[in-house]
Amino acid sequence: MIIDGAMGTQIQASKISDEQWQELEGCNELLNDSASEVISSIHKAYLKAGADIIKTNTFGALPWVLEDYGIGERTYELALKGAKLVKEACREFSSEQKPRFCAGALGPGTKLPSLGHITYDAMYEGYTQAALGLIDGGVDVFLIETAQDPLQIKAALHALQDVSKEKGFEIPIMVSVTIELSGTMLIGTDATTIYSILEPFDILSLGFNCGTGPEQVAKHVKSLSQICKFPISIHANAGLPQNRGGYTFYPMGPEEFTKLQKSFLEFDGVCMLGGCCGTTPQHILELAKSVEDIKPLPPKGSFPTSIASLFETRALKQDPAPFLIGERSNATGSKAFRELLLAEDYEGTLSVAQQQVRSGAHGIDVSVGFAGRDESKDMLEVITRYTSKILLPLMPDTTQINALEIALKNIGGKPIINSVNLEDGIEKFDKVCSLAKRFGASLVCLTIDEKGMAKTKEQKVEIAERIYELATKKHALNPNDLVFDLLTFTVGSGDSEYFTAAIETIEAIRKFSKRHPEVGFVLGVSNISFGLAKHAREYLNSVFLHHCVEAGLSMAIVNVKNTLPMHKISDEQRKVCEDLLFNRREEGDPLFKFIEYFSDVSTQEEQSDEAYNSLSTREKISKLLIDGDKERMLPLLENAKDEIAPDIIVNEVLINAMKVVGELFGSGKMQLPFVLQSAEVMKASVDFLNPYLPKKEKSSQTTLILGTVKGDVHDVGKNLVDIILSNNGFKVVNIGIKADLEEFLKALKEHQADAIGMSGLLVKSTAVMKENLETMKNLGLNVPVILGGAALTDRFVEEFCRPNYDGPVFYCKDAFEGIEAM
């Protein structure tokens, strides 16, 4: 279907008298009343050109926009008149063979709710007024266009859906976002993340408009096509705007614009094309003629169920598991966070979240409820800061419906709600599920019913099944968005009722995951050790977490900083923990044995220090790197550099230790946050030693442009290559993660480099590398390319990469082969 072209630039090209502007020049929506014949003629020009969908001139028919002109009270009137003008024109041109449709177009206005410019409620009310006018004017479809903030989209969706329902209509809603030259929406959201946020919503289509021309939006269309289940729309500008003598000029003519727009039909799901700023009826005429015989491809995209912040998306089921939810932004569980709340130092609470980000959390639980505090106020103050300043997805954690709704009205990303249960009966359960459905959130489901918390495996599975049925059938929630907390109780109380608490939980997870493999599982892991000594708990929690993950646990609420990887727990420590967890009583009471064994953790730490002190300097350096212990590493290096040549420390000791880290990660004995911690220590160590490293004299320095390819955020291996090559005399320009080919090529030209190095951990990254090579070949390039990453193989490079490129292609399985290639 063909969407019409620009309205604003067509108005600028029209003759509007001062009398028609009524001293409010720039308020285009006013012209629906004062110059209706001009607006109508523009609509009809697009209809004559062959447009199927005509947008109303109501982009800014919103109170907070019109108030700038002193006419905010005219929102309904101008929306109504705008819709009537289009509807009348469509009736004139519609036929049975070619029906025409009136799209009620609404923009974002001039304020971003995620930055606090306007509240969700004020935005919802404004969109409601506009929607009433558009519906009364007869629109066939709504178009939320030029969206710049996901929270604005949510407010608009809710208003349009609510008004449609109130009026007894089912009016479909198109959503079109603007991706800036930066590669994201104005608020910082990229194409993948906006899809993840909007995937749960009932929308007709998702697409792009404005901001850039067809050339710049093409890569985002391709990305969206690969993941999107919705039909896709694109109405781009006629190229990038230019300033010519103080006037905005769009350089792309109808033929060039049409050629580029038409190419989008090669992507799955693209079925609506049109124009935005700078396009004219001539652009639309050329486009309509060019595509009239082409049948669009259906949407085929797929994407794992995820949660998202404004800035990034995280799959609910991580590989390797689990999804780590940081638990320290919790007024009950964290003294530091609680004291910040009590002092109303809301900015200070950001430091608690940022610490969890640094520790490797994938998401942040936010629980502000505390006796004597106004939970709704605290939730508002904390959530509004976290959503705009913390990169990770959020988990609002509250039993208060009002506080939960406040959180959801201020989270632009896709959160996961903690939590719903049946303790207070079906009414409250229904309210929480309704909020999850309305705001497109994932949902934690606790196995608690009217009788209390489920303690046995059978009770846990029975209540979980009841919740599953209610959530999926009564509330139509996506089962992939459900994450079940089957609860666990402490094995540290000595109460015989809880001797098998760990077993009941582990086996319940195992059984329910086989019954419903689509759902996820979460636990507050530290509950298993409540009442035991602080440091002893870290061991028990970590061993319990390991067994729960093996049984199917996909998410864990933990203090990431205090979670131990299994390789750091000795066989003896593990046995003592497992005897308690699995109620093994052959050698006596496992609780007493556990308490006695861990009775003086400081003594064990002293013994550990003795063992550490007995190591050679090389062994100490290696151990501290593997342990990710930067605090002890740097003072050690101060003396070690006088004992061992600094280049030997870097190229032998540290590199070999990082190889061990890689092996531990590959075997599942070390989780990604700890790998990153070790990599951080590696970088700090090399930075410290760099002034003492011998500098190799070279006639010219061979330069490599190095980056992780588009769609991949993994950079541990890439950064290691950077370190090793740099310390072997090569110049490395590290362009970071998620790098488009144009970024590689721009850096190649800028630095006059000798080679390009593409890195990526994911399987999909290998396909990106192949596509990059094909594009480089088409551009006539033959610069050497080095490929590396966990998913690459010799065979893939030989069969799919080298044949598609004219220059040398090297496959390097590690950084050392990278040295040889360079």
N, C-alpha and C positions, 0 to 999 in steps of 0.2 A: 504494500500500500504506500501511496505517496502522501507525505505530509507537506503542507505548504511551506513557503519561505519566510523571510524576515518581515516583521511588521515595523519595528522601530526605524530601520533605515529607509523603508518605504515612506513612512510618515515624514522623515526628514527631507525626502525628495519631493514631497507634495507641497502645495501652496496652502498653508494654514494662516489665516488672518489673525491679527492681534485680537480682534473681537472674539474669534473662536477660542483662542488660548485663554482669554479672560484673566490675563496677567499671571497665568500659571503655566507658562511655557515649560515643556519637559514632562508635564503630567499627561502622558499619552492616553490614559484611561478616560480622562475628561472628554476626549474627542468622541467617545461613544455617544455622548449627549450633544456636544456643541458642534461637532463636524461629522455627524453620522454618515453623510453621503460620501465623504472622503474614505472613511474606514470601510464602508460597504464596497466601494469601488476597488479597494485593495483586495478584499476577500474575493470578489468576483473575478479579478484578474488571475488569481491563483486557481480558481475553479475552471476558468477557461483554459488555463495551462495544463489541466489534467490532475490537479491535486484531489486526493480522496478524503483527506482529513484537513479541516480548516480550523486553525487555532483562534480562539477569541482574543480580542485586544484587551485582556484583563490581567496581563502579567503582573502589574503592580496594583491590582484592585484589592488591596489589603489595608486594614486600618493604620498599621504602623508606617506604611508608605504614604498613604493619602494624607495622614496627619501632618507630614512635612509640608504639604500644600494647604493645610488648614481645612481639609474637606474629609476627614476621617469618617464622618457620619454618612458619607455617600457610598460606602463600600458596597452594600447590597444593591443600590440603584445602578451603579456603573457596571457591576458584574451582570446584573439582569439585562441591561441594555446591550452590553457587549455580546452576550449569548444570543439575544434576539436577532441582532444584525447578522450573525453567522448562520443562524437557523433559517432565516428568511432567504439568504443567498443559497444555502444548500438545497432548500426546497425547489428553488428556481432551476438548479442545474442537475438535480438527482434524476436518475432513471432506474428502471428495474435492472438493467444490465450494469449500470455504474452508479450505485448509491453513494451519496456524499455524507460525511459525518462531521458533526460539530464537536470540537474538543475544547472543553473549558480549561484554558491555560492559566496556571498560577505559578508565579516565580517564588523565590525565597524572600523577597523583600530586601531590606537593607541591614538586617540584624542576624547574628549567629547565636542561637540559644546555647550552644556548647561553650561559648566564651562569655556567657552571662549578659549578652546584650539585651535579651528578652527572655521571659520565662516560657516554659512549655505551655502553661495555661493561657497566657496572653496570646501566644501564637495559635493555639487550638481555637480560641474564641474568634480570632481574626479570620482564620480559614473557614470557620463555620459560617460567618456572615457572608463571605464570598461564595461559598458552596450553595447557600440558600438562593442567592441571586442567580447563579449559573443553572441550578436545577429548574428554577421557575422560568428561566429563559429557554429551557429545552435542550440542554447539552446531551450528547450521546455518550460521551466519554470524558473523563477528567485527565488532564496532563499536568503533573507536577514537574516543572522543567527548570533547567539551570540550577538544580539543587547543589548546595555547597556545604551542607552539614546534615549528617544522617538524622540528628535529633529533629531538625526542621522537617525532614521527610516524614518521620513518625507522627509528629503533631498534625501535619497536613493529612496524612492517611487516615488517622483517627477521626478528624473532623469530617472529611469527605464521606467516609464509611458511615459514620453516625447520622449525618444529615440524610444521606441516601436511604438508610434504613427507616429513619423517622418519616420520610416522605413516601415510603412504600416502593422505592425503586432499587434496582441492582445496577448501578452505573459502574462500569469497569474503570480502573485507574492505571494510567501509564506513568512511569517514573523515568525521568531523564536527568542525569547528573552532569555536572561540568568538571572535566579533568583539566587542570591548568598545565602550562608548559612544564611545571615541576614534576608532573606525573601523578599528582594526587588532586583531590578536591581541595578547596581553599582551606578547609579545616585540617587537612592532612590525611584523608582517607583515600586509599588506592582502589582500583577496580575490583580486585579480589575481595577486599575487605567490605566494600559496599554491597557486593553480592552476598557475602556471608551474613551481613546484618539484615538484608531484605529478603533473604531466601524463605523465612517462615511466613511472610506476609502474602495476602491474596491480592496480587497485582497482575495486570494484563501484560505488561512488558517492562523491560528495564533497558536503558540505553544512555546515549551521550548526546549532548548538544552544547553549542557555544564554546567559549574559551579558546578553541583552536580550530584549524582547518582540517580537512580530511586526512592530509598527510600525517599530522601529529596524532590524530585520534586512532589511526589504524592499528597500532600495537595494542591499544587498550581494547579495541573491538575484538581482536584476535584472542587476547587473554580472557575476556568475558565469554566469548563463544565456547571456549574449552570447558568452562565450568557451569554455564548458566542453563537452567531449566526453563526460563521464560523466553518468549519471543523478544528479539532485540531491535531497538530503534536507533537510528543515527540521523540527526539533522545538524550537521556541522556548519561552521562559518565558511564564507567564500575566501578561505585562506586566512593568514594572520593579518590583523589590521595594521595599516601603515598611517603615519601622520604626514599628510601632504598639505603644506601651507596652513596648518591648523585645523584641517578637516580630516576625519577618519575615512580611510580608503581601503576597501577590500579588493585585493588584486586578482582573484581567481575568476575567470570568465566561465560561462555556462558549459563549454565543452570540457575544459580541464576539470571543473568541479564534478561533472557527470561521470567522467571516466574514473575518477577516484571513488566517488560514492558507489558507483555500480560494482566496483571490485569488492565491496563489502559483502555482496551477495554470495561470494565464494565461501563465506563463513557460516557454519551451522547456526540457525536461529535468527539470522538477520532477515527481517521481512518488512520493515518500515523505514523508508528513506525520505529525507526532506532537507530543508535548508534553514539556517539560522542567520545571524547577522551578515549583511552584505549580499545575500542571495535575493534574486528578483523573480518575477514570473517567467522570465526567459530561462533562468537556471532550472526552474521546476518543469517547464515545458520540455527542455532538453532531457532532463532526468526521466520524466514520465515516458517519453517516446523510447528512450534507450532500454528501459527495463520491462516494457509492457508484455513481452513474451517469455519472461524468465520466471520460473517457479522457484520460490525461496526454499532453502533447505530447512527441515525442522530442527528445533533445538535438540541437541544430543549431549550437552555438557553434564558433567558429574563432579561432585565436590563433597569431601567428607563433612559430616555434621560438625560444626565448629562453634566456638564463641569468639567474640571479637571486642577489642577496644576501638577507639576511633582510628587507631594507627596500625593495628596488625590483627591477624586472624590466627587462632590456635585450634587445631583439631581436638575435639573432645577426647578422642582416643589417640594418644600419642604413641609413637613407635620410636624408641622403646617406651613402654608404660613405666610409671604412671604419669598422668597430668598432675603436676605439683601445685597445689593451692597454698599460697603463703597464709599462715594463720596469725600473724603478729598484729595486724590492724584490728585488734579485738579487745574491747574494753574490759572484758572479763578475764581473758587469758594473758594479756600483756600489760604489765605494770607501767612500762614506758608509754604505751599508747594511751592508757587510762589517765595517767597524770597529765598528758598533753590535752586530753579532752576536758578534764576537770579545770585546767587553767585556760580553757578555750583558746589554746594555741593551735588553731586548725591548720595553719601553714606548717607548723611543726610536725603534724601527723604525716605529712608527705615524706618525711625522712624515714619513717617506719616502713612505708611502702617501698621506697627506693632501695632500702637495705634488702628487702625481699627480692626485688628485681635483680640486684647484684648477686644475690645468693643462688639465683637460678630458678626462681618460681616461674610457673607458666601463667598463673592468674592470682588474684588477690581477694581473699575473703574480707569483707568489711562489716564488722559487727560493733555498733556503737551503744547498744543498750546497756544501761548501768543504773542501778537504784538511785533515785533522786534526780536523774537527768531527764531533760526533754529530748526523748529519742528522735522525734521527728526533726527538731531543730539541728541536732548533732548530725543526723544522717544527711540533711541538706548541705550543711557546711562542709562535711568531709567528702561526700560523693561529688559535689560540683568541682572540688579541687582535684580529686583523683581522676575523674573522667577526662579532664583536659590536660593533665600533666603526668599521668602514669601510662606507660606504654602498654601495660598488660590488661587483658580482660578482667572484669570485676564480678564478684559474687556478693551481692547484697544479702546480708545475713540478719534476719529479724523475724520475730513472731508477731510484730505489730503490722496490721494491714496498712495503716496510714503511712508508717515509716517506709514500708516496702514500696508503696505507690509513689511516694516522693522520690525514692531512689530511682525507680524506673522512668520517671518523668525527666530525669536529669542525666541518664546514661544514653549517649548517642550510639554506642556500640551494641553488641549483642551480649547481654549478661547471662549468668546462670543464677537462678534464685535459690537461696538456701533458707527455708525449705518448705515443703508441704507434708502434712500427715493427717491422720484421722482422729487425733486425740480429742479435739473439740467438736467432733461430729462433721457432718457433710457440709454444713453451711460455710464454715471457714475454709474447708478444703476447696469448695467451689470458688470462693472468692480468690484464693491464691492461684488456682488453675486458670481462672478467667484472666487474671492479670498477666500470667505467663503467655497465654494465647494472644492477648491484646498487644503486648509489647514485644512479641517474638523472642521470648527468652527460653533458654533451657531451664530445667527444673530438677532440683534435688528432692527425692522422695524418701522420707524416713518411715521405717516400719514401726509405726506407733498407731494403735487404734484406740477405740473408746475404752478398752480394758487396760491399756498401758503399753509399755515398750515390749517388743518381741524379744524373747530371750533364747528360745530354742530354734534350731534350724527349721523345724516344721512351721513354727509361728512366723518366723521371718519370711519364709517363702509364701505362706498363705496370705499375709497382709500385703506383701509386695505385689502379689497377683491381683488382689482386690484393687489396689491403687492403680496398677497398670490398666485394668479394665476401665476404671472410672476416668482416668486421665486421657486415654486414647479414644474411648468410645463416646463418653459424655461430653468431653471438652475438645475432642479432635486434635489433641496434641500429638506431634510426631514422636513415635516411640524412640527414635534416635536421639531426641532431645531430653529423654528421661535418664537421670542418673540416680540409682538407688543406693541409699545408705542403710545397709542391713544392720547397723548398730553393733557396737561391741562394748563390753563391760570390763572393768579392771580384773586382772588375775592377781592383783597385788593385795587384795583385802583379806584373804584367808577364809572367806565365806565359801562354804562348800557348794552353794548354789552357782557360783561362778568359776568353779574349777575348770569347767569345759568351755568357758566363754569364748576363747580364741577359736577352738574347734568348731563351735556352733556357727560362728561368723564365717570362717573360711569355707566350711562345707556348704553354707547357705549361698555364698557367692558362687561357688562351683555349680550348685544345682540350678539356681535361677538363671545363670549365664548360659547354661545349656538349653534351658527352656526358651529364653529370650535373648539370643546373642546380639540383637540390635541395640539393647540398652547398655548403659554404662553403670559403673559401681564406684562409690566413693566411701571413704571412712575418715573420721577424725581419729587418726592412728594413735595419737598419744593417750586416748581413753583407756587403751589396753593396760597401761602402766600406772594409772592414777594411784597416788598414795605411796609410790616407791621413791627412792632417792633420785635426785635430779640426773646425775650422770649415768646411773644404772639404767634409767628409763631410756636413754638414748640408744643403748644396745638392744633392749627388749623391743622398743618401737621399730627399730631398723630391721630386726629379724622377722618380726610380725609383718611388717610391710612387704618384705621379700616373699613370704608365703602367700599373702593375700594377692599380690600381683600374679603369682603363679596360678592362683585359683581363678583369676579373671578381673581383679580390681583394676580399674582404668584411671582412677583419680584418687588423690590422697591429700587431705588437709593436714599439713605438717609445718613444723619449723624447719625449712629447708636447710638452714645453716647447721642444725644439730642432727641431721640425718646422716647416718654412716653408710658408705658403700660396703657391700658384703666382703670385699677383699681386705678391708681394714678390721674385720672382726675375726679373731682367731677361732680355730676349730673348737677349742675348749670353751670359749665365751659363747659361741653359737650353741653348743650342746646344752650349756646351763640355761640359756634362754629358751631353747626348744623343749627342754624337759618341763619347764613351767608352762609354756604355751600349749603343749600337747598332753599336759597332765600325766606325765610319766612318773610313777611312784615306786618303781622297782628299787631305787637307791634312797628312798625316804621322801620326805615332803619337799617337792621341788621349789616351793616358795622360800622355805628356810634356807635351802641350799643357794638359791639365787641371791637372797639378801646377804648371806654370809660371804659369798664369792665376790659380790660387788660392794661389800660393807665399807671398804675404804678405797674408793676409786683413785684417790690421790696417791695411795701407796702403789697402785698399779701404774699410775702415771709416773711415779718416781722410778719404778722398775723399768718403765718404758724409756725414761730419760737415761737410765744407766745403760740400757741396750743401745740407745742412740749415741751416747758418748763413747761407747766402745767401737763405733764404726770408724772407718777411715774417712778422710775428707771427701774423697770421691763418692763414697757410699752415702755420706750425709747429704751431699748435694742432690744425689739421685733420689733419696728418700723424701727430702723436702719438696722436690718438684712433683713427685708422684702424689704426695699428700696435699699439694696445693698450699703449702705453708710459706707465704711470702714474708711474714713477720720475722721468721727465723732465717730465711734464706739470705736476705740482703746483708745482715751482719756477718753471716758465715762467709759470704763471698768477699767481704772486705779483707779478710785474712787469707782466704783460699787462693786469691789471685797472686799472692806472693809465693805460694807453695806449688801451685799448678799453673802452667801457662794459660792465660785467659782464653786463647784460641782453642786450646785443648778442652777447657771447661765447656765452651760453647759447642764445638764441633764433635766432641766425643761424649762427655759426661751428660750434658743436658739433652743432646739429641737422642742418645740411647735411652735416657729416662722417658722422654716423650714417646719413644717407640713402645715402651712398656705400657704407658698410658693408653696408647692406641690399641694394644692387644687386650688390655683389661676392658676397654669399651666394647671392642668387637666381640668379646666372650660374654658380655652382659654383666660383668663383675664391677663395672664402674658406670654410673649414669652420667648423662650429658653435663649437668651442672658442675660435676667434679672434674670432668674433662676441661671445661671452660676455665675452671679455677686453676688447673695445672697450666693451661696455656697462658693464663694471665701471669703466673709466676715465671714462666719461661720468658715472656716478653720483658717483664721487669728485670729479670736477671741479665738478659742480653743488653738491655738499655744501660744497666749499671756497669757492665763490663766493656761496653763499646769503646769508651775512651782509651782502654788499655789493649785493644786488639790491634795486631799489626795491620797496617794498611798496605795493600798490594799495589804496586805501581803498574799501570797498564797504559799502553799507547792510546787506547780509547776504551771507554767503559760500555760494555754490552748492556743494553737496556731492555727490560721486559715490562709490558703492560699486563698487570695481573688483576683478576677480579673473579668473583663468584657470579655465574650467569643469572640472567633474569629468572625470577620466580624462586630463587634459592637463597636462604638466609644464612647458610652454614659457612663459617669462615675460619674454623680452627685449622683445618688442613691448609687452606690458602695462606693464612697468616704464618704458619710454620714454614711454608715454602718461601715466603717473603723473608723471614728471619734467616733461613739457611743460605739462600742465594745472596742476600745482602752481605752476609758475613763471609761469603766466598768471592767477594770482589765484583759482583754484578750490581747494576742499578735496577731497583724494582719500583715501579709506580703502581701502588696498590689502590685501585679505584673502588674497593669495597664490595658490598653484596648487592644482589638483585640488579646487576648491571646489564643494561641493554647493549646491543651490538654497537649502536651509535656512540655510546660512552667509551667503549674500547677503541673505536676508530678515531674518535676525537682526541683521546689521549695519545694514540699512536702517532697522529700527525703533530700534536702539540709538542711532544717530547722527542720526536724523530727516533722512535724506538726501533729495535731490531726484531722484536718478536712479541706475540700476544700469548698470554697464558690464561686459559679458561678453566675454572674450577667449579665443582658442584657435587653435592653429596647424594642428591635425589635421582631416581631413575628418570624422571621427566627432564632433568637437567641435561641428560645425554642427548635427548631429542632437540633441546634448545641449541646445544653445541653443533649438532648436525645442520640445523637450520641456519645458524650463524655462518658456517662454512659455505653453504650453498649461496647465501646472500653475498658473501665476500667474493666468491667466484664470479658471480654475476656483475659485481662492481669492478672486476678485473684485477683484484688484489692477489698477491702471492707471497705475502709476508709469512715467515714461519709461525706456526701455531703449536703451542704445547697444551695438551689436554690432560686433566687429572681429576680424580674423584672416585669415591667408593663404588659407585654404580657402573663405572666404565670398565671395559675389558679390552684386551688386545683384539679380540675378534670383532667387537662392535666398531672399534676404530678402523680396523682393516676393511671391513665390509661396508660400513655406512659413512665413514668420515673421509678417509683418504680419497675414495673415488669421486667425492663431491667437491674437491678443492684442488687448485692447480699448484699451490705451494706445499712446502714440507709440513707434515703433521706428525708430531711426536706424542706418543702415549707414555706418560710417566706415572708409575704406580706409587711413587713416593718422592720426597724432596731430593733425595740423593740422585735419582734418575733425572730429576730436573736440572741438577748441576751438569750432568753429562750432556743433556740436550742443549743447554745454553753454551 
